[in-house]
Structures are given as C-alpha cells and as structure tokens.
C-alpha cells in the first residue's frame, strides 16, 4: 500500500478532492503527520471517522526501522535505516552552533563512482521515494523530540546523487519545507551535487531558495576527471556555465565543497587554480577533511597543510571556510556504515 509520506500537501489535497472530501483537511492531516508526529490514523482526533477509514484504505503510516545507531563523542549520531524492501540507508544528525542538522540520503547506493567515496563501493540499487527521504528527517526529529529539540537544517549530502533522483528529492524537500510539514526554512535546506549539469539547469529555473552546493574537489579537468567520472560527461567549463546561469537567476551564494586529499589536490597549484575559477563569482569554498575509507588509498591532508591551503586561498581573496571534523570516531563517511554492515 502507498505510504502517506509520499504525498506532498498538494497531492493530498488532490487525493481528498478525488474522494469527494474537502481539500482543506490536507493541512490538518499534515499537522498530525509532521507536527504531532503520530503513527496511527486513529490519533487524528479532529478528522472524521469516515475520512480516517478512507485514509486507512488507501495509505499506511510507515516509519523506518533503525538497524544501527552510532553515537560519536562530539554528539554526531549516525543512523542506519532499513526500508520496507530491506534496503539500507544512512542518515546523520549533526550538532552545530547554529542548531541541529540532518544529512539525508537520496538513493540506495550511488552510480557516480567518485574514486574516494565509500557510497560508490555499492552500485545504486534504486532511487529512494520522496516518502523515504522525508522519513529520514522525521525519524531524526523523533530522536530530537526525546530532548525537546528541533531539527533546523537539512542537507541532501548522504548517499546518492540528488539530481539523479530529481523529482523525488524535490517533492521530499517540499514536504520538509512546507509550513504544515516539517517547517524547515528554504535557507536551511542544502542540496549537494557532484555536478549533474542538466539537474543544475533545471534547479536554477525553479527559483526555490534552497542552497546549492557543488562537490568540486579538483580545480582542473585532468585531476577532476580522475577523481570524479561525472567530469568526463560535464567538464568544468560546462559545469561553470550552468552555475553562472543559475547565479543569474538566483541571488544565492554558491557553496563549493573541496575535500582535502593529501598530495592529490592540496598544493599551491590547486590553490591558484581555485582562485582563478571562483574569481568574480558569488561563491565560497568549504575545505573538508577527508574521512578515511579503508578500501581507498586516499588520506586527508595534515592539519598543517590544510591550514596552509586555507591561508593561501584566504590571502588571495577567496571566500573560504575550513570545516570542523564531525564524527570521525564513527563510520561517518557517506556510505561507510552501510558498506560495513553489508560486508
Ligand atoms: N552526490 C552528491 C551528494 C552526496 S556526497 C555530491 O557528490 O555532492 C556528499 C559530499 O560528501 C560530497 O562532497 C562528497 O564528495 C563527500 N564525500 C564523499 N566521501 C567522503 C569522505 N570519505 N570524506 C568526506 N567527504 C566525503
């Protein structure tokens, strides 16, 4: 049976109309699901018995099973969720000074094949439905409910490529963003892409206020194509032309993610190339320590080198941040927990 979490507010309104019911009840139902976070239709006390029976006939309220939960010393929690068909998906709850943030997955496995990433160790099995994406956030909110805390931020940076599952990701975010849904503001939602140009172009035209992050990881085509196969399909020139078009339509600052890989992309040469690439663009670059993946030969840059790289960019006028490491005592790299579990 269909999961009710797969319905956006407008889907639910349409459904009600199709059953000769009043569409305004959709908002009430949404509040029960996402604000009161009930798990049984019978708890919807201001909905008529007749409507409840109808809902039960057509939908289930189905949350995800927690297969594993790792807690880091810094408070980061990594969840391994099991979907109805047995598929395993990872999500992470992180604590920042600006609040709680959930990192959700968009696919079961990933086909992008980035050479340093644990997610790609297992090929994509399938896309996640919008309901399965929403439920990751909802489950994390349930965890926070124990301490009366509220989830304030969502990043679609878990396993999978969000622009390879465009429609489901956008529907999930509309529910997460909805004032009757999880009520997380657009500016507190981020989507991270490895550089799927058609997705960037499409997203740019939607005029949603979500943040866009691009996994750059290398500032020249030769290195980037080695690290990220997507670059062979959409090299930097094409990527940046799509991003410029995006920036023309949206007044938002772009985020570039840049993994610090020891001896691979952390020398003065790359710092100079980054400066050239970002010059004149409304963007900043976030330098990210690499979480070691045992199956891969990559290492993170030393702290000393990371700071040197940071300083080089900073001194040259590049807007740059150096991300704190989170959860490095647990399997926090994308796909790591799932890959280890499936071994
Ligand atoms: N497919 C999307 C979103 C998922 S990956 C994308 O590529 O952006 C989210 C981010 O985690 C990407 O920047 C990715 O390159 C990075 N990442 C992958 N493996 C990592 C690791 N072992 N340590 C730190 N970051 C990693």
Boltz pocket constraint, residues with backbone or C-beta under 6 A from the ligand:
constraints:
  - pocket:
      binder: B
      contacts: [[A, 112], [A, 114], [A, 116], [A, 117], [A, 118], [A, 156], [A, 157], [A, 158], [A, 159], [A, 160], [A, 161], [A, 162], [A, 192], [A, 193], [A, 194], [A, 195], [A, 213], [A, 214], [A, 215], [A, 257], [A, 259], [A, 288], [A, 289], [A, 290], [A, 291], [A, 292], [A, 293], [A, 333], [A, 334]]
      max_distance: 6.0
